């Protein structure tokens, strides 16, 4: 398996996981907002579970933001290596 194909697979997997986490985050936010808007009664146990889930998703969401928008030297080196390998072939 070529290095570029392997990197494309990793990149595709990261995109899918990012989309799942972002949609889960907004789904929980929408659900909480809908419950507040319709004045739905939520028991204490479910409130705690929703808040724990929201906290975990916020942590994941911040990691996703760091991954996509933080410029790292490792990524630049990886792109340079791929470019060199493609030029050699």
N, C-alpha and C positions, 0 to 999 in steps of 0.2 A: 504494500500500500504506500502510495506516495505521501510525502510530508504535506503537500498542499491539500490533498484529499482528506487527510486526517484532520488538518486544521479547519477545513470547511465543515467537517462533521462536528467538531468541538464547538465551533462558532454557531452552527445551527442549533445545537443542544442548548447553548447558553441563551440564545434568542428565545427558544421555546420556554425555558425555565423563567426567563425574565417576564415574558408575556403572562405566564400563569400566575406569578407572584403579583404583578401589577393588577391584573384583573381580579384576583382574590382580595387584594387590598381595597380596591374600589368597590367590590361587591359587599364587603363587610361594612365599609363606610356608608354605602347606599342603604344597606339593611338597617343599620343603626339610625340613619336619618329618617327612613320610612317608618320605623317603629316610633320615633319621637314625633313625627308629623301626624301619624294616625293615633297617637296616644295609646299605643298598645302596651299592655302590662307585661313586663318581663320579670321573671323571678330573679332573686338575688344570685342564685348559682349560675344562671345563664348570663347574667351581667358580668360576673367574674370571668367566665369562659370567654365571652366576647371581648372583654378588655385584654385578657391574656393573648388571645388570637390577634387582636389589633396591635399589641405591642410587638409580637413576633413578626408580624407582617411589616411593621414600620422598620424594624431592624433589617429585615431582608431587603426592603425597599431602599434603605440607605446604602446597603452593599451594592445593589444594582446600579444606583446612581454613581457610586464611586467607580464601579467597573466600566461603565459606558463613557463617563465624562472626565475621568482622571487620566492624564497623559503620562504613561510610564515609559521608561527606557527599555524595559523588557519587551514591550510590544514593538518598539522601533527596531530592536535588534532582531526579533523574530521575522519581521517583514523584510529586513535586509538579507537575512539568511535565505528566505524563500526566493527573493529576487535573484540572488547569486546562483541558487540551484537551478532556477528556470533559465538563466542566461547560459549556464553550462550545458543544458540539454538541448 
